[in-house]
Amino acid sequence: MATDMGDKALKYWTGRGEKEAGFYVAEYNGRVVGTVSFIKVNEETMEVFRFSVDKTVRSLGIAQKLENHILEVGKSIGYKKVHLNTSHSQVAAVKFYQKLGYTEVRRVYEEKIWFCSIIGFKVVYFSKELL
């Protein structure tokens, strides 16, 4: 979360227009404890990024609320599908996305990330229909 919050204006996420990208935060007791963002892939699909909740508050349902919010944003814009990805080593994230109803699409060494095949880093891609 610290990397994204370092850009106070969040220009990467907010400079594209409300239907093209967005960045949202969750606050708890006056501090930012979660983030989620999206970027338009095409007219029907959005990709979710930066889905993170501080470890100290993970049992409070904040991640579920962030997911609900980002899906509502997507539906209001007219998206029909959501994509997201994580590392295979993020076991808790993989299980969480599966629990939320995301379907694993593929698990691969991503060639454009040079160190993936060297260290055994696989990217897990997920998809979910917006109903």
N, CA, C and O atoms as CSV, one atom per row, in Angstrom:
chain,resi,resn,atom,element,x,y,z
A,1,MET,N,N,0.813,-1.192,0.000
A,1,MET,CA,C,0.000,0.000,0.000
A,1,MET,C,C,0.858,1.257,0.000
A,1,MET,O,O,0.473,2.270,-0.583
A,2,ALA,N,N,1.997,1.200,0.638
A,2,ALA,CA,C,2.835,2.392,0.785
A,2,ALA,C,C,3.249,2.968,-0.566
A,2,ALA,O,O,3.329,4.188,-0.711
A,3,THR,N,N,3.511,2.122,-1.549
A,3,THR,CA,C,3.936,2.596,-2.866
A,3,THR,C,C,2.859,3.458,-3.508
A,3,THR,O,O,3.142,4.555,-3.990
A,4,ASP,N,N,1.625,2.963,-3.515
A,4,ASP,CA,C,0.538,3.728,-4.131
A,4,ASP,C,C,0.237,5.003,-3.359
A,4,ASP,O,O,-0.030,6.043,-3.961
A,5,MET,N,N,0.278,4.934,-2.054
A,5,MET,CA,C,-0.049,6.100,-1.255
A,5,MET,C,C,1.052,7.152,-1.317
A,5,MET,O,O,0.828,8.292,-0.909
A,6,GLY,N,N,2.230,6.802,-1.813
A,6,GLY,CA,C,3.304,7.761,-1.988
A,6,GLY,C,C,2.991,8.788,-3.066
A,6,GLY,O,O,3.529,9.895,-3.043
A,7,ASP,N,N,2.133,8.435,-4.003
A,7,ASP,CA,C,1.683,9.346,-5.055
A,7,ASP,C,C,0.395,9.994,-4.552
A,7,ASP,O,O,-0.700,9.499,-4.819
A,8,LYS,N,N,0.529,11.086,-3.834
A,8,LYS,CA,C,-0.614,11.716,-3.162
A,8,LYS,C,C,-1.773,12.026,-4.112
A,8,LYS,O,O,-2.936,11.928,-3.722
A,9,ALA,N,N,-1.469,12.393,-5.332
A,9,ALA,CA,C,-2.526,12.720,-6.289
A,9,ALA,C,C,-3.072,11.482,-6.988
A,9,ALA,O,O,-4.108,11.551,-7.650
A,10,LEU,N,N,-2.376,10.338,-6.847
A,10,LEU,CA,C,-2.788,9.079,-7.483
A,10,LEU,C,C,-3.046,9.261,-8.972
A,10,LEU,O,O,-4.006,8.717,-9.519
A,11,LYS,N,N,-2.183,10.031,-9.620
A,11,LYS,CA,C,-2.373,10.373,-11.022
A,11,LYS,C,C,-2.434,9.161,-11.946
A,11,LYS,O,O,-3.160,9.168,-12.939
A,12,TYR,N,N,-1.668,8.121,-11.617
A,12,TYR,CA,C,-1.691,6.930,-12.466
A,12,TYR,C,C,-3.103,6.352,-12.547
A,12,TYR,O,O,-3.549,5.923,-13.612
A,13,TRP,N,N,-3.791,6.346,-11.422
A,13,TRP,CA,C,-5.124,5.737,-11.357
A,13,TRP,C,C,-6.252,6.714,-11.640
A,13,TRP,O,O,-7.290,6.306,-12.162
A,14,THR,N,N,-6.086,7.974,-11.316
A,14,THR,CA,C,-7.197,8.918,-11.433
A,14,THR,C,C,-7.088,9.847,-12.631
A,14,THR,O,O,-8.045,10.560,-12.934
A,15,GLY,N,N,-5.968,9.864,-13.312
A,15,GLY,CA,C,-5.772,10.783,-14.426
A,15,GLY,C,C,-6.347,10.306,-15.747
A,15,GLY,O,O,-6.182,10.978,-16.765
A,16,ARG,N,N,-7.011,9.172,-15.755
A,16,ARG,CA,C,-7.534,8.593,-17.002
A,16,ARG,C,C,-9.017,8.858,-17.210
A,16,ARG,O,O,-9.534,8.676,-18.312
A,17,GLY,N,N,-9.696,9.284,-16.166
A,17,GLY,CA,C,-11.142,9.478,-16.225
A,17,GLY,C,C,-11.854,8.396,-15.424
A,17,GLY,O,O,-11.355,7.278,-15.296
A,18,GLU,N,N,-13.015,8.731,-14.891
A,18,GLU,CA,C,-13.736,7.843,-13.982
A,18,GLU,C,C,-14.150,6.508,-14.594
A,18,GLU,O,O,-14.282,5.518,-13.875
A,19,LYS,N,N,-14.355,6.467,-15.898
A,19,LYS,CA,C,-14.770,5.213,-16.537
A,19,LYS,C,C,-13.586,4.386,-17.024
A,19,LYS,O,O,-13.750,3.249,-17.467
A,20,GLU,N,N,-12.410,4.959,-16.939
A,20,GLU,CA,C,-11.206,4.288,-17.418
A,20,GLU,C,C,-10.380,3.661,-16.294
A,20,GLU,O,O,-9.722,2.642,-16.498
A,21,ALA,N,N,-10.417,4.274,-15.106
A,21,ALA,CA,C,-9.609,3.790,-13.988
A,21,ALA,C,C,-10.086,4.439,-12.694
A,21,ALA,O,O,-10.753,5.474,-12.707
A,22,GLY,N,N,-9.732,3.811,-11.580
A,22,GLY,CA,C,-10.082,4.371,-10.281
A,22,GLY,C,C,-9.257,3.747,-9.179
A,22,GLY,O,O,-8.727,2.645,-9.325
A,23,PHE,N,N,-9.157,4.466,-8.075
A,23,PHE,CA,C,-8.402,4.003,-6.911
A,23,PHE,C,C,-9.227,4.327,-5.680
A,23,PHE,O,O,-9.682,5.459,-5.515
A,24,TYR,N,N,-9.422,3.341,-4.815
A,24,TYR,CA,C,-10.271,3.502,-3.637
A,24,TYR,C,C,-9.538,3.015,-2.405
A,24,TYR,O,O,-8.721,2.097,-2.472
A,25,VAL,N,N,-9.839,3.640,-1.285
A,25,VAL,CA,C,-9.206,3.251,-0.024
A,25,VAL,C,C,-10.279,2.904,1.002
A,25,VAL,O,O,-11.417,3.368,0.926
A,26,ALA,N,N,-9.883,2.080,1.956
A,26,ALA,CA,C,-10.719,1.778,3.116
A,26,ALA,C,C,-10.019,2.372,4.325
A,26,ALA,O,O,-8.807,2.236,4.491
A,27,GLU,N,N,-10.807,3.034,5.168
A,27,GLU,CA,C,-10.263,3.604,6.389
A,27,GLU,C,C,-10.849,2.886,7.596
A,27,GLU,O,O,-11.999,2.448,7.583
A,28,TYR,N,N,-10.041,2.777,8.627
A,28,TYR,CA,C,-10.477,2.187,9.883
A,28,TYR,C,C,-9.786,2.946,11.013
A,28,TYR,O,O,-8.561,3.055,11.041
A,29,ASN,N,N,-10.569,3.458,11.924
A,29,ASN,CA,C,-10.030,4.256,13.036
A,29,ASN,C,C,-9.125,5.387,12.547
A,29,ASN,O,O,-8.079,5.659,13.135
A,30,GLY,N,N,-9.544,6.038,11.463
A,30,GLY,CA,C,-8.830,7.211,10.979
A,30,GLY,C,C,-7.574,6.958,10.172
A,30,GLY,O,O,-6.836,7.896,9.872
A,31,ARG,N,N,-7.315,5.702,9.811
A,31,ARG,CA,C,-6.130,5.435,8.985
A,31,ARG,C,C,-6.499,4.556,7.799
A,31,ARG,O,O,-7.430,3.754,7.866
A,32,VAL,N,N,-5.758,4.721,6.719
A,32,VAL,CA,C,-5.978,3.923,5.522
A,32,VAL,C,C,-5.466,2.513,5.805
A,32,VAL,O,O,-4.306,2.317,6.164
A,33,VAL,N,N,-6.372,1.520,5.631
A,33,VAL,CA,C,-6.005,0.131,5.911
A,33,VAL,C,C,-6.214,-0.780,4.712
A,33,VAL,O,O,-5.886,-1.965,4.769
A,34,GLY,N,N,-6.757,-0.238,3.628
A,34,GLY,CA,C,-6.977,-1.071,2.449
A,34,GLY,C,C,-7.050,-0.250,1.186
A,34,GLY,O,O,-7.384,0.934,1.209
A,35,THR,N,N,-6.728,-0.908,0.070
A,35,THR,CA,C,-6.796,-0.254,-1.234
A,35,THR,C,C,-7.317,-1.233,-2.278
A,35,THR,O,O,-7.182,-2.449,-2.140
A,36,VAL,N,N,-7.906,-0.681,-3.309
A,36,VAL,CA,C,-8.273,-1.447,-4.497
A,36,VAL,C,C,-8.363,-0.458,-5.657
A,36,VAL,O,O,-8.767,0.691,-5.472
A,37,SER,N,N,-7.989,-0.906,-6.840
A,37,SER,CA,C,-8.034,-0.028,-8.005
A,37,SER,C,C,-8.432,-0.841,-9.231
A,37,SER,O,O,-8.449,-2.072,-9.203
A,38,PHE,N,N,-8.751,-0.128,-10.307
A,38,PHE,CA,C,-9.089,-0.804,-11.557
A,38,PHE,C,C,-8.622,0.019,-12.734
A,38,PHE,O,O,-8.420,1.229,-12.640
A,39,ILE,N,N,-8.457,-0.673,-13.844
A,39,ILE,CA,C,-8.181,-0.046,-15.135
A,39,ILE,C,C,-9.054,-0.740,-16.178
A,39,ILE,O,O,-9.243,-1.956,-16.135
A,40,LYS,N,N,-9.573,0.032,-17.097
A,40,LYS,CA,C,-10.359,-0.506,-18.208
A,40,LYS,C,C,-9.453,-1.332,-19.114
A,40,LYS,O,O,-8.385,-0.878,-19.524
A,41,VAL,N,N,-9.895,-2.558,-19.422
A,41,VAL,CA,C,-9.189,-3.409,-20.377
A,41,VAL,C,C,-9.807,-3.216,-21.755
A,41,VAL,O,O,-9.104,-3.010,-22.745
A,42,ASN,N,N,-11.132,-3.287,-21.800
A,42,ASN,CA,C,-11.895,-3.024,-23.027
A,42,ASN,C,C,-13.308,-2.633,-22.600
A,42,ASN,O,O,-13.559,-2.452,-21.409
A,43,GLU,N,N,-14.217,-2.501,-23.532
A,43,GLU,CA,C,-15.567,-2.015,-23.212
A,43,GLU,C,C,-16.309,-2.901,-22.213
A,43,GLU,O,O,-17.192,-2.420,-21.502
A,44,GLU,N,N,-15.967,-4.176,-22.149
A,44,GLU,CA,C,-16.689,-5.100,-21.268
A,44,GLU,C,C,-15.892,-5.563,-20.060
A,44,GLU,O,O,-16.449,-6.215,-19.177
A,45,THR,N,N,-14.597,-5.242,-19.995
A,45,THR,CA,C,-13.738,-5.837,-18.970
A,45,THR,C,C,-12.918,-4.794,-18.226
A,45,THR,O,O,-12.356,-3.874,-18.820
A,46,MET,N,N,-12.866,-4.964,-16.913
A,46,MET,CA,C,-11.990,-4.159,-16.063
A,46,MET,C,C,-10.983,-5.088,-15.395
A,46,MET,O,O,-11.280,-6.257,-15.152
A,47,GLU,N,N,-9.794,-4.572,-15.099
A,47,GLU,CA,C,-8.811,-5.351,-14.367
A,47,GLU,C,C,-8.586,-4.698,-13.014
A,47,GLU,O,O,-8.384,-3.487,-12.923
A,48,VAL,N,N,-8.623,-5.503,-11.971
A,48,VAL,CA,C,-8.439,-5.023,-10.610
A,48,VAL,C,C,-6.976,-5.154,-10.218
A,48,VAL,O,O,-6.328,-6.167,-10.485
A,49,PHE,N,N,-6.473,-4.105,-9.579
A,49,PHE,CA,C,-5.093,-4.041,-9.110
A,49,PHE,C,C,-5.078,-3.558,-7.667
A,49,PHE,O,O,-6.090,-3.089,-7.145
A,50,ARG,N,N,-3.943,-3.675,-7.043
A,50,ARG,CA,C,-3.683,-3.078,-5.724
A,50,ARG,C,C,-4.743,-3.436,-4.687
A,50,ARG,O,O,-5.105,-2.610,-3.849
A,51,PHE,N,N,-5.233,-4.659,-4.748
A,51,PHE,CA,C,-6.228,-5.142,-3.793
A,51,PHE,C,C,-5.461,-5.608,-2.560
A,51,PHE,O,O,-4.867,-6.686,-2.556
A,52,SER,N,N,-5.483,-4.793,-1.530
A,52,SER,CA,C,-4.676,-5.076,-0.351
A,52,SER,C,C,-5.342,-4.545,0.906
A,52,SER,O,O,-5.967,-3.485,0.898
A,53,VAL,N,N,-5.197,-5.309,1.995
A,53,VAL,CA,C,-5.687,-4.888,3.307
A,53,VAL,C,C,-4.581,-5.129,4.322
A,53,VAL,O,O,-3.931,-6.174,4.309
A,54,ASP,N,N,-4.375,-4.166,5.194
A,54,ASP,CA,C,-3.379,-4.266,6.244
A,54,ASP,C,C,-3.606,-5.532,7.065
A,54,ASP,O,O,-4.734,-5.839,7.452
A,55,LYS,N,N,-2.532,-6.259,7.323
A,55,LYS,CA,C,-2.622,-7.533,8.046
A,55,LYS,C,C,-3.280,-7.401,9.409
A,55,LYS,O,O,-3.904,-8.349,9.886
A,56,THR,N,N,-3.154,-6.256,10.035
A,56,THR,CA,C,-3.687,-6.085,11.389
A,56,THR,C,C,-5.207,-6.003,11.448
A,56,THR,O,O,-5.792,-6.106,12.526
A,57,VAL,N,N,-5.856,-5.817,10.290
A,57,VAL,CA,C,-7.326,-5.681,10.280
A,57,VAL,C,C,-8.002,-6.651,9.307
A,57,VAL,O,O,-9.148,-6.434,8.914
A,58,ARG,N,N,-7.314,-7.697,8.926
A,58,ARG,CA,C,-7.845,-8.596,7.906
A,58,ARG,C,C,-9.071,-9.404,8.339
A,58,ARG,O,O,-9.763,-9.949,7.480
A,59,SER,N,N,-9.352,-9.496,9.584
A,59,SER,CA,C,-10.508,-10.290,10.023
A,59,SER,C,C,-11.775,-9.453,10.171
A,59,SER,O,O,-12.771,-9.946,10.700
A,60,LEU,N,N,-11.763,-8.210,9.721
A,60,LEU,CA,C,-12.891,-7.304,9.928
A,60,LEU,C,C,-13.826,-7.172,8.723
A,60,LEU,O,O,-14.771,-6.385,8.772
A,61,GLY,N,N,-13.588,-7.912,7.660
A,61,GLY,CA,C,-14.454,-7.847,6.490
A,61,GLY,C,C,-14.167,-6.688,5.553
A,61,GLY,O,O,-14.968,-6.397,4.664
A,62,ILE,N,N,-13.045,-6.030,5.739
A,62,ILE,CA,C,-12.703,-4.865,4.918
A,62,ILE,C,C,-12.450,-5.261,3.471
A,62,ILE,O,O,-12.869,-4.551,2.557
A,63,ALA,N,N,-11.773,-6.377,3.250
A,63,ALA,CA,C,-11.504,-6.823,1.878
A,63,ALA,C,C,-12.806,-7.102,1.144
A,63,ALA,O,O,-12.935,-6.757,-0.031
A,64,GLN,N,N,-13.761,-7.713,1.806
A,64,GLN,CA,C,-15.060,-7.985,1.189
A,64,GLN,C,C,-15.769,-6.688,0.811
A,64,GLN,O,O,-16.384,-6.597,-0.251
A,65,LYS,N,N,-15.682,-5.695,1.680
A,65,LYS,CA,C,-16.305,-4.401,1.385
A,65,LYS,C,C,-15.623,-3.713,0.202
A,65,LYS,O,O,-16.288,-3.114,-0.642
A,66,LEU,N,N,-14.292,-3.803,0.146
A,66,LEU,CA,C,-13.578,-3.226,-0.990
A,66,LEU,C,C,-13.978,-3.932,-2.283
A,66,LEU,O,O,-14.197,-3.287,-3.308
A,67,GLU,N,N,-14.073,-5.253,-2.228
A,67,GLU,CA,C,-14.459,-6.004,-3.422
A,67,GLU,C,C,-15.877,-5.646,-3.848
A,67,GLU,O,O,-16.134,-5.445,-5.035
A,68,ASN,N,N,-16.794,-5.566,-2.898
A,68,ASN,CA,C,-18.166,-5.165,-3.208
A,68,ASN,C,C,-18.185,-3.802,-3.889
A,68,ASN,O,O,-18.905,-3.598,-4.865
A,69,HIS,N,N,-17.390,-2.874,-3.368
A,69,HIS,CA,C,-17.358,-1.522,-3.933
A,69,HIS,C,C,-16.819,-1.518,-5.359
A,69,HIS,O,O,-17.409,-0.896,-6.243
A,70,ILE,N,N,-15.707,-2.205,-5.588
A,70,ILE,CA,C,-15.111,-2.174,-6.924
A,70,ILE,C,C,-16.026,-2.859,-7.941
A,70,ILE,O,O,-16.076,-2.447,-9.100
A,71,LEU,N,N,-16.747,-3.895,-7.521
A,71,LEU,CA,C,-17.689,-4.557,-8.431
A,71,LEU,C,C,-18.877,-3.657,-8.734
A,71,LEU,O,O,-19.361,-3.638,-9.865
A,72,GLU,N,N,-19.349,-2.916,-7.750
A,72,GLU,CA,C,-20.447,-1.972,-7.991
A,72,GLU,C,C,-20.016,-0.861,-8.941
A,72,GLU,O,O,-20.785,-0.447,-9.808
A,73,VAL,N,N,-18.796,-0.385,-8.780
A,73,VAL,CA,C,-18.260,0.622,-9.701
A,73,VAL,C,C,-18.241,0.048,-11.113
A,73,VAL,O,O,-18.680,0.698,-12.062
A,74,GLY,N,N,-17.732,-1.166,-11.247
A,74,GLY,CA,C,-17.668,-1.808,-12.562
A,74,GLY,C,C,-19.032,-1.971,-13.196
A,74,GLY,O,O,-19.212,-1.686,-14.380
A,75,LYS,N,N,-19.989,-2.428,-12.414
A,75,LYS,CA,C,-21.357,-2.597,-12.934
A,75,LYS,C,C,-21.946,-1.262,-13.365
A,75,LYS,O,O,-22.596,-1.175,-14.407
A,76,SER,N,N,-21.721,-0.221,-12.570
A,76,SER,CA,C,-22.293,1.092,-12.899
A,76,SER,C,C,-21.707,1.660,-14.188
A,76,SER,O,O,-22.374,2.415,-14.896
A,77,ILE,N,N,-20.473,1.301,-14.490
A,77,ILE,CA,C,-19.838,1.752,-15.735
A,77,ILE,C,C,-20.314,0.911,-16.916
A,77,ILE,O,O,-20.330,1.380,-18.054
A,78,GLY,N,N,-20.702,-0.331,-16.640
A,78,GLY,CA,C,-21.168,-1.206,-17.703
A,78,GLY,C,C,-20.263,-2.387,-18.002
A,78,GLY,O,O,-20.480,-3.104,-18.978
A,79,TYR,N,N,-19.255,-2.596,-17.173
A,79,TYR,CA,C,-18.386,-3.749,-17.369
A,79,TYR,C,C,-19.145,-5.037,-17.075
A,79,TYR,O,O,-20.051,-5.068,-16.242
A,80,LYS,N,N,-18.762,-6.085,-17.767
A,80,LYS,CA,C,-19.408,-7.388,-17.600
A,80,LYS,C,C,-18.468,-8.434,-17.002
A,80,LYS,O,O,-18.904,-9.509,-16.590
A,81,LYS,N,N,-17.174,-8.109,-16.960
A,81,LYS,CA,C,-16.187,-9.082,-16.484
A,81,LYS,C,C,-15.070,-8.367,-15.736
A,81,LYS,O,O,-14.736,-7.219,-16.029
A,82,VAL,N,N,-14.499,-9.078,-14.757
A,82,VAL,CA,C,-13.372,-8.573,-13.977
A,82,VAL,C,C,-12.216,-9.546,-14.118
A,82,VAL,O,O,-12.402,-10.760,-14.033
A,83,HIS,N,N,-11.028,-9.015,-14.333
A,83,HIS,CA,C,-9.801,-9.810,-14.315
A,83,HIS,C,C,-8.940,-9.306,-13.159
A,83,HIS,O,O,-8.989,-8.127,-12.806
A,84,LEU,N,N,-8.164,-10.194,-12.584
A,84,LEU,CA,C,-7.132,-9.817,-11.620
A,84,LEU,C,C,-6.088,-10.908,-11.582
A,84,LEU,O,O,-6.318,-12.012,-12.077
A,85,ASN,N,N,-4.947,-10.609,-11.001
A,85,ASN,CA,C,-3.904,-11.631,-10.889
A,85,ASN,C,C,-3.108,-11.435,-9.617
A,85,ASN,O,O,-3.146,-10.376,-8.991
A,86,THR,N,N,-2.387,-12.479,-9.249
A,86,THR,CA,C,-1.515,-12.468,-8.085
A,86,THR,C,C,-0.401,-13.476,-8.310
A,86,THR,O,O,-0.398,-14.193,-9.311
A,87,SER,N,N,0.521,-13.528,-7.406
A,87,SER,CA,C,1.587,-14.519,-7.456
A,87,SER,C,C,1.096,-15.823,-6.845
A,87,SER,O,O,0.297,-15.813,-5.909
A,88,HIS,N,N,1.574,-16.944,-7.374
A,88,HIS,CA,C,1.176,-18.234,-6.804
A,88,HIS,C,C,1.651,-18.379,-5.363
A,88,HIS,O,O,1.096,-19.171,-4.602
A,89,SER,N,N,2.671,-17.621,-4.988
A,89,SER,CA,C,3.172,-17.688,-3.613
A,89,SER,C,C,2.287,-16.941,-2.620
A,89,SER,O,O,2.444,-17.096,-1.408
A,90,GLN,N,N,1.366,-16.140,-3.123
A,90,GLN,CA,C,0.397,-15.441,-2.269
A,90,GLN,C,C,-0.792,-16.369,-2.016
A,90,GLN,O,O,-1.899,-16.123,-2.494
A,91,VAL,N,N,-0.546,-17.427,-1.263
A,91,VAL,CA,C,-1.531,-18.487,-1.061
A,91,VAL,C,C,-2.834,-17.940,-0.475
A,91,VAL,O,O,-3.916,-18.335,-0.907
A,92,ALA,N,N,-2.742,-17.043,0.496
A,92,ALA,CA,C,-3.951,-16.477,1.103
A,92,ALA,C,C,-4.767,-15.693,0.076
A,92,ALA,O,O,-5.996,-15.763,0.074
A,93,ALA,N,N,-4.090,-14.951,-0.792
A,93,ALA,CA,C,-4.796,-14.184,-1.823
A,93,ALA,C,C,-5.471,-15.116,-2.819
A,93,ALA,O,O,-6.614,-14.878,-3.209
A,94,VAL,N,N,-4.778,-16.180,-3.238
A,94,VAL,CA,C,-5.365,-17.149,-4.175
A,94,VAL,C,C,-6.628,-17.746,-3.572
A,94,VAL,O,O,-7.658,-17.820,-4.242
A,95,LYS,N,N,-6.561,-18.170,-2.320
A,95,LYS,CA,C,-7.733,-18.756,-1.646
A,95,LYS,C,C,-8.851,-17.732,-1.494
A,95,LYS,O,O,-10.024,-18.062,-1.667
A,96,PHE,N,N,-8.495,-16.495,-1.173
A,96,PHE,CA,C,-9.493,-15.443,-1.009
A,96,PHE,C,C,-10.228,-15.165,-2.317
A,96,PHE,O,O,-11.453,-15.045,-2.328
A,97,TYR,N,N,-9.487,-15.061,-3.416
A,97,TYR,CA,C,-10.130,-14.813,-4.709
A,97,TYR,C,C,-11.040,-15.972,-5.099
A,97,TYR,O,O,-12.119,-15.755,-5.650
A,98,GLN,N,N,-10.618,-17.182,-4.821
A,98,GLN,CA,C,-11.476,-18.341,-5.096
A,98,GLN,C,C,-12.735,-18.283,-4.246
A,98,GLN,O,O,-13.826,-18.577,-4.735
A,99,LYS,N,N,-12.596,-17.908,-2.980
A,99,LYS,CA,C,-13.748,-17.779,-2.077
A,99,LYS,C,C,-14.734,-16.724,-2.579
A,99,LYS,O,O,-15.945,-16.861,-2.404
A,100,LEU,N,N,-14.204,-15.674,-3.202
A,100,LEU,CA,C,-15.050,-14.604,-3.736
A,100,LEU,C,C,-15.722,-14.973,-5.056
A,100,LEU,O,O,-16.506,-14.191,-5.593
A,101,GLY,N,N,-15.420,-16.155,-5.579
A,101,GLY,CA,C,-16.060,-16.591,-6.808
A,101,GLY,C,C,-15.266,-16.358,-8.079
A,101,GLY,O,O,-15.792,-16.541,-9.177
A,102,TYR,N,N,-14.015,-15.959,-7.950
A,102,TYR,CA,C,-13.166,-15.804,-9.130
A,102,TYR,C,C,-12.732,-17.189,-9.605
A,102,TYR,O,O,-12.490,-18.087,-8.799
A,103,THR,N,N,-12.640,-17.346,-10.906
A,103,THR,CA,C,-12.200,-18.593,-11.514
A,103,THR,C,C,-10.759,-18.435,-11.970
A,103,THR,O,O,-10.414,-17.461,-12.639
A,104,GLU,N,N,-9.920,-19.396,-11.607
A,104,GLU,CA,C,-8.539,-19.363,-12.071
A,104,GLU,C,C,-8.522,-19.666,-13.563
A,104,GLU,O,O,-9.042,-20.691,-14.004
A,105,VAL,N,N,-7.923,-18.771,-14.330
A,105,VAL,CA,C,-7.867,-18.902,-15.780
A,105,VAL,C,C,-6.589,-19.603,-16.221
A,105,VAL,O,O,-6.616,-20.478,-17.087
A,106,ARG,N,N,-5.472,-19.212,-15.619
A,106,ARG,CA,C,-4.193,-19.844,-15.940
A,106,ARG,C,C,-3.167,-19.490,-14.862
A,106,ARG,O,O,-3.341,-18.559,-14.075
A,107,ARG,N,N,-2.099,-20.275,-14.866
A,107,ARG,CA,C,-0.998,-20.103,-13.915
A,107,ARG,C,C,0.273,-20.287,-14.735
A,107,ARG,O,O,0.567,-21.396,-15.182
A,108,VAL,N,N,1.025,-19.215,-14.935
A,108,VAL,CA,C,2.164,-19.280,-15.853
A,108,VAL,C,C,3.356,-18.484,-15.347
A,108,VAL,O,O,3.229,-17.573,-14.529
A,109,TYR,N,N,4.531,-18.865,-15.869
A,109,TYR,CA,C,5.712,-18.025,-15.722
A,109,TYR,C,C,5.545,-16.917,-16.748
A,109,TYR,O,O,5.517,-17.189,-17.948
A,110,GLU,N,N,5.436,-15.706,-16.311
A,110,GLU,CA,C,5.189,-14.584,-17.216
A,110,GLU,C,C,6.499,-14.144,-17.843
A,110,GLU,O,O,7.374,-13.626,-17.148
A,111,GLU,N,N,6.645,-14.340,-19.133
A,111,GLU,CA,C,7.890,-14.040,-19.831
A,111,GLU,C,C,8.288,-12.572,-19.763
A,111,GLU,O,O,9.477,-12.253,-19.744
A,112,LYS,N,N,7.307,-11.679,-19.727
A,112,LYS,CA,C,7.651,-10.260,-19.702
A,112,LYS,C,C,8.191,-9.808,-18.344
A,112,LYS,O,O,8.721,-8.705,-18.221
A,113,ILE,N,N,8.054,-10.665,-17.325
A,113,ILE,CA,C,8.669,-10.396,-16.022
A,113,ILE,C,C,9.922,-11.261,-15.964
A,113,ILE,O,O,9.834,-12.462,-15.711
A,114,TRP,N,N,11.069,-10.669,-16.193
A,114,TRP,CA,C,12.312,-11.389,-16.452
A,114,TRP,C,C,12.691,-12.405,-15.392
A,114,TRP,O,O,13.288,-13.428,-15.728
A,115,PHE,N,N,12.373,-12.172,-14.131
A,115,PHE,CA,C,12.833,-13.067,-13.075
A,115,PHE,C,C,11.897,-14.240,-12.801
A,115,PHE,O,O,12.234,-15.109,-11.996
A,116,CYS,N,N,10.744,-14.289,-13.439
A,116,CYS,CA,C,9.756,-15.343,-13.153
A,116,CYS,C,C,10.321,-16.750,-13.307
A,116,CYS,O,O,10.217,-17.562,-12.388
A,117,SER,N,N,10.907,-17.041,-14.438
A,117,SER,CA,C,11.403,-18.404,-14.659
A,117,SER,C,C,12.659,-18.688,-13.847
A,117,SER,O,O,12.953,-19.845,-13.549
A,118,ILE,N,N,13.392,-17.661,-13.492
A,118,ILE,CA,C,14.620,-17.853,-12.720
A,118,ILE,C,C,14.312,-18.274,-11.287
A,118,ILE,O,O,14.956,-19.173,-10.745
A,119,ILE,N,N,13.327,-17.622,-10.678
A,119,ILE,CA,C,13.039,-17.913,-9.267
A,119,ILE,C,C,11.781,-18.765,-9.075
A,119,ILE,O,O,11.376,-19.020,-7.941
A,120,GLY,N,N,11.169,-19.199,-10.159
A,120,GLY,CA,C,9.983,-20.036,-10.042
A,120,GLY,C,C,8.731,-19.265,-9.673
A,120,GLY,O,O,7.859,-19.803,-8.990
A,121,PHE,N,N,8.621,-18.031,-10.104
A,121,PHE,CA,C,7.514,-17.140,-9.805
A,121,PHE,C,C,6.431,-17.304,-10.865
A,121,PHE,O,O,6.636,-16.945,-12.025
A,122,LYS,N,N,5.283,-17.841,-10.473
A,122,LYS,CA,C,4.171,-17.982,-11.405
A,122,LYS,C,C,3.115,-16.922,-11.107
A,122,LYS,O,O,2.856,-16.589,-9.951
A,123,VAL,N,N,2.518,-16.402,-12.166
A,123,VAL,CA,C,1.413,-15.467,-12.038
A,123,VAL,C,C,0.123,-16.260,-12.197
A,123,VAL,O,O,-0.025,-17.045,-13.132
A,124,VAL,N,N,-0.809,-16.044,-11.269
A,124,VAL,CA,C,-2.105,-16.717,-11.306
A,124,VAL,C,C,-3.141,-15.690,-11.779
A,124,VAL,O,O,-3.343,-14.656,-11.143
A,125,TYR,N,N,-3.788,-15.994,-12.900
A,125,TYR,CA,C,-4.783,-15.092,-13.482
A,125,TYR,C,C,-6.184,-15.585,-13.127
A,125,TYR,O,O,-6.475,-16.779,-13.203
A,126,PHE,N,N,-7.044,-14.646,-12.738
A,126,PHE,CA,C,-8.415,-14.955,-12.361
A,126,PHE,C,C,-9.389,-14.119,-13.188
A,126,PHE,O,O,-9.036,-13.069,-13.727
A,127,SER,N,N,-10.616,-14.611,-13.271
A,127,SER,CA,C,-11.684,-13.897,-13.972
A,127,SER,C,C,-12.993,-14.115,-13.222
A,127,SER,O,O,-13.184,-15.133,-12.558
A,128,LYS,N,N,-13.888,-13.140,-13.342
A,128,LYS,CA,C,-15.208,-13.241,-12.703
A,128,LYS,C,C,-16.207,-12.461,-13.546
A,128,LYS,O,O,-15.919,-11.361,-14.017
A,129,GLU,N,N,-17.376,-13.046,-13.725
A,129,GLU,CA,C,-18.451,-12.365,-14.440
A,129,GLU,C,C,-19.164,-11.415,-13.488
A,129,GLU,O,O,-19.394,-11.756,-12.328
A,130,LEU,N,N,-19.515,-10.228,-13.967
A,130,LEU,CA,C,-20.320,-9.303,-13.189
A,130,LEU,C,C,-21.781,-9.547,-13.537
A,130,LEU,O,O,-22.190,-9.406,-14.690
A,131,LEU,N,N,-22.537,-9.904,-12.559
A,131,LEU,CA,C,-23.962,-10.215,-12.789
A,131,LEU,C,C,-24.840,-9.070,-12.379
A,131,LEU,O,O,-26.062,-9.155,-12.501
